[in-house]
Amino acid sequence: MVLLSSDSMDSLFSSPCGWVNGPIIIGVGPSGLAVAASLREQGVPFTVLERADCIASLWQKRTYDRLKLHLPKQFCELPRMSFPEDYPEYPTRRQFIDYLENYAAKFDIKPEFNHTVLSARYDETFGLWHVRAASAAGAKKEYLCRWLIVASGENAERVFPDIPGLSGFGGEVTHAADYKSGEAYRGKRVLVVGCGNSGMEVSLDLSDHGAQPSMVVRDAVHVLPREVLGKSTFELAVLLMRWLPLWLVDKIMVLLAWLVLGNLAKLGIRRPSVGPLELKNTHGRTPVLDYGALARIRSGDITVVPGVSRFSKGCAELADGRVLNFDAVVLATGYCSNVPQWLQGNDFFNKDGYPKTAFPHGWKGQSGLYAVGFTRRGLSGASADAVHTAKDIARVWKADIKPTKMAPVPKNKCHRRSISVVF
């Protein structure tokens, strides 16, 4: 029996506290859905905590209207459920959301919405995870569980660049998470800060709606054609990886990009010295897949500019010394993990909120801690994490609930009952 001090008891039960039969899953984006469905298939109960009021809030509330999946649908399916056959090869944002909602319904996934996790820590004394959460109304609730699954994702929080003078720009400044359509920018001069997939697509969308976008390309970036001879570039890379080493596949990808897209240095876009696949694996930097933005850059409808040194009222001073006037700024500067903000007393995640152990072994920590969707390998990586996690938990779960054969009690034997209470 473990005796607790009154201070410990007050700390543990200061808020309504509930025992969770099975793991707690934090987050109900695609990663959270995938692991919940995999647990359901294994017969393991679970509880899902989600800070938003819907599943896949990133897709539902923080994406622009024209967004489509960047990869063919067969690489974006979650475990145990394919996309509808009538979906196009690259499903739209709305189609993907419908797929996720149908997925949640099929596997009876019912999260506790509007519950923001404030802290999660492992209690060595109890051998349990202690999770504190707050509802949208501010009510605090505490949970105890044996397993904790972190599925809050790589894109939990917006990243805002620290550029001098930005607060004094005066015009509209919007993060790409809040950008919906270029219609509101028609006729305006817009500076898009960032040249990843979001920056390229936002610039293209602005151009489509009659705006005058300028896109900041500060660092070297790999731009690949989405398709080569009608074949997905990603699918081709996956096929080549089965037979060839990564460095050789990288060289083939760069050669194909040069043949299809030409010399991008003439457009102000430099390629990194490290290949696109190696850069993705080592630094998580995803290559840009071209959907038509390069053609607009060549035509002059999208202007490429170097980094921004500082902002002033209505202006941006560029790294090359030029000062240009703009009406609005869109920050396509990406997202980051928020795990370090609430996961306490654990060194499984690094300071950036990613598992320290590299893929494919970064899904399992110690003391019942798991990470799903932090592979920097998109939905296919999240699905693999989900299946591994569910099987690992189910193995212990089923062993614990498996009935054991008891020895018969001899006749005429009287046993004293022993009742013990363990906190």
N, C-alpha and C positions, 0 to 999 in steps of 0.2 A: 504494500500500500504506500502511495506517495502522499505525504502531507503537504498542503499548501498554506502559505501565510495568508493572512487576511488581505494584504496588499495584492498578492497574486490573484486571489479570488475576485477582488474588486475589479482588477484590470481585465480579467477574462470575461466577467459577466456584467460589465457596466452597461452594455447594450444588449438588446434581444439577441440571443445566441442559438443557432440551430445546427444540429448534426446533419451532415450531408452523407447520405448512403451512396458511396461511390465518389468519383472525382468531381472537382469543380473545374469547369472550363471557363476561362476568361476571354471573352470576345466571341462574336457570332458572325464574323465575316466568312469567306469561303473556307478558311482554315478551321475555324470553330465548328462550322457545319460538317466538314469532312470528318473530324475526329468524333463528333457527336454521333454521326451516322455509323461510323465504324464501331463505336462502343455499343450502339443499339443492336447491331448485327451480332455482337458477342454476348449480348444479354446482360451488359453491365449498366446499372442506372447511373445517372449523372445530373448535375445542375449546371446551367449556363448563366453567367452574369454578363450583361451587355449594357454599356453606358448609354447607348442611343435608344431610340424608340422603335427600331426596326432592324431586321437582319441586313448585313452587308451595307452598313451606312455609308462607307466610302463610295460605293457604287451608286447608291440611291441619292446621296446628298452632296457629294463632293466631286462629281465628274461632269464634264461638259457634254452637251447634247449629241455631238457628232461622234463620240467615242465608240469604237468597236474593239473587240479583242484583237490584240496585235498578233496572236499566234492562231493557227488553225484550231478548230474546235476540239479535235481529238486530243490535243495536248492540254486542254483546259477543263476536261471533265473531272468531276469529283468521284470518289469511290462509289461503286455500285449503282451508278445512274448515268446513262449517256444523254447527250443532247438530243432533242427531237430530230428526226431524219430530215424534216423540211427546213431546219435552220440552215442559213448559208455557212460557208466555210469559216467566215469571220463574223460571228454573231454581233449584233448591235448591243449597245448598253442596255436597252429595255429588254431585249431577248435574254441577256445574261441574268438580269435581275429576276425575270420570270422563271428562269431555270432554277435559280437559287431558292426562290420561294416555293416552287414545286418540290424541290429537294427537301426543304425543311418539313413540308407537309407529309411527304412520303415516309420520312423516318421519325415523324412525330416529335420534332424538336421544338420545344416551347421554352424559350429563354425567359429569364427574369429581366425584362427591359428596364431602362432608366435606372440602372444600378451601377454606379461608378465605383470601382475598386480603389479604396484609399490606401490600403496596405495589405501585404501578404507576407507572412513570416513562418518559418518552421519552428515549432516548439519542441526542443530536444527532450524536455521533461515528459511531455505527453506522447511524443512521437507522432504529432499531428500538425497539419497546416492550419493556421489561424488567419482567416481572411476578414477584413473589415471593409464594408461597402456603405455607400450612401445613396438613398433614393433621390429622385428629382426634387422631391419635397423637402429633402434635407434629413430625413429620418435615417439613423444609423442602424446597421444590422451586422452581426458577426456570425461567421460560419466556421465550423471545424470539419476537416476532412482528412482523409488519408493520402489523397493524391491531388496534385495541382497541375493543371494543364494550361500553359500560357499560349493563347492563340490570338493575342491582341494585334499581332501583325507588324510588318515592317513599316507600314504607312499610317501609324496611329496619329501622328501630330504633324502639322505643317512646319516646314523649315523656312524661316525668314532670314534673308541675308543681312549682314551688318554693313550697310553701305552709307557712308557719311552723307548727311543732308536729306535722306529719304523722307524723314518725318516732315520736312519743310517743303516738299515738292509742290504741294498745293492742289495738284490734280488728283484724279481717282487712282488709287493704288489697290490692286486686287490680287490675291493669291489665286493660282490656277484652281485650287479647290473650290473657290467661289465663282469661277468663270463658267458661264453656261453657253453663251452664243456671242458671235461677233456682231449681231444685229444692233446691240446697244452702242457699238463703237463705230458705226458707219460714218465715214468721212473724217474720222479722228486719226491723229498721229499717235500710235501706240508703241511703247517700248516693251518688248517681251524679254524678260531677264531669265535666261536659261535656254539650252539648245538640246535637251533630251527629247524623248518621244512627246512629252506634253508640250514643251516649247515649240517644237516643230509643228505639231497639230494645231495648237492655238494660233500660231502665226498663219498657218494655212487657212484656218477658219476665219480669222480677221480679214485676210485678203479676199476670201469668198464673199464676205459681207460688205465689201467696199471700204474697209479701213486701210490705213497706211502703216503696216507693221514693220518695225525694225527689230531684229532678233540679236541678242547679245551672245556671241560665241567667244567665251573667254579661254576655255581649255580645249585641248585636242579631243576629238570625239570620233568614234567609228559610226559611219552611216552606211547601212547595207540596204540593197533593194529588198522589198518585202517578198518578191518572187523572182525566180530566175527561170526563164522558159516555161512559165506557168506552174512552177513548182515552188512551194514555200521554202524560203532560204533557211528557216529554222529546221524544217523537216529534212532538208538536204544535209545540214550540219549534223543532225542526229544520226542520219544514215551513215555519213562518212566516219563519225566517231566510233562506229562499230568495228571498223576495219583499220583506221589510221590513227596515229598519235595526235594529241591535241595540237601540238605546234604545227603539224602539217595541215590539219584542217583549217587552222587560223590562216595560214598562207593562202590556201585555196579560197577561203572566204574573202580575203582582202583582194586577191586577183580578180575574182568574179565581180566584186564591188567596183573595182577600177574599170573593168570592161563594160559594165552596164551603166555606171553613173559618171564615169570619166574622172578627171583630175579635180578633186574638190578643193584643192589648195587655191585654185584660181577664183573660187567663190568665197574664200576667207575661212574655209573649214579644214583644219589640219587633222591628220590621222595620228593616233598615239603610236609609239614604237612597239608597244605590247599588243599582241593580237586580241581580237574582240572576245573570244571565248576565255582566254587566259585572264583578261582584264575583268570579265564578269565573275569568274571563279575566285579570283584573289581579292578584288576590291568591290565587287557587287555593282559595277558600272555596266548597265545594260546598253548594248549597241542600239542605235536609233534605226528603226525600219522606215524607209521613205514611202510616204503615201501620196506624194505629189508636191511636197514643199520645195524640193530642189528645183523643179521646173519653174516655180514661182520666183525662186531666188535668181535663176538664170534670166528670167524675163524682166526682173527689176521690181516685181510687185512686192517682194519681201527683201528688205535690205539687211545684210549682215554687218554688224558693228562689233568692235572689240569690247573688252570689259569696261565697266563704268567706274570711274574714279570717285565721283561724288555727284549728288543731286543738288539743285537749287530750285527756286520757284519756277516751275514750268520747264526746267532744263535738265539735261544730263551731260556731264562732262566725261568724255570717253578717255580711255587709256592712251589714245594717240593724240590727245590734246584738243580734239574737236568738241564743240559745245553745240548740242542739237536741242531743238524745242519739241516737247511732246505734250499731248493732252492727257494721256493716261499711261499707267504702268501695270503690266501683268507679271507677277512673280511666279514663273514656272520653275521654282527652286526646290521642288520635291518635298519629301516627307521623311520622318524618322520614327524609330521605335520609342515608346514611352515606358518601357519596362523598368528602367532604373528609378523612375519616379515613385514606384509603389512596391516593387519587390525588395524586401529587406533581408539583410544578413545572409546573402547568398552570393557566391562567386562563380556561379555557372554562366551568368551573362556578363559580358564586358560592359564598359562604360557607355558604349553606343547602343546597348540594348540587344545585342546579338549573342548567341551561344559562343563561348570561347572555343569549343571543339568544332572542327570543320565538318562540313557535309562529307559523307552521309551519316556521321555519328553524333551530330549535334542535337538530336531529338530527345535524348534521355540524360537527365542529371541525377543527383542523389536525393535520397529521402522522399521519393515519390514525386519529383519535379520533372515535368516534360515540357518541351517546346515544339510547337507545330506552326509551320509557316515562316520560319526564319532562315531558310536555305538560300535565299537570293536566287532561287530557281523557279519562281512563279508557282502556278497552281499545281503543276506536276510534282514539284518538290514538296508542297504542302500536303498533297494526297499521300505521298510516300511516308511522310512523318506521321500522318494521321493513322494509317494502317499499322505501322510499327508500334505506335503508342497504345492503340486499342488492344492489340494482341498481347503486349507486355503487361498491361493492367489486368486484362482478362485472365491471363495465366495465374496470377496471384489471387484474383477474385474467386475464380472457380475452385482453386485449391482450398481457399478459406471456407467456402460454403459446402464443400463436398462432405457428405455425411460419413462419419467414421463408425466402425462396428464396435459396439461396447461389449465388454465381457459380462456374462450373466452374473447376477448377484446370487451368491450361495444362499440356500434356504436356511432359515433360523438364524440369520445374521442381522444384527441391528446396527445401523450406521447413524452416527450423529450428523445432522445437517450442518454444513458450514457455509455461511453467507459472508461474502467479502465484497466490499464496495471499493472500487478503484476510480479515483478522479483522474 
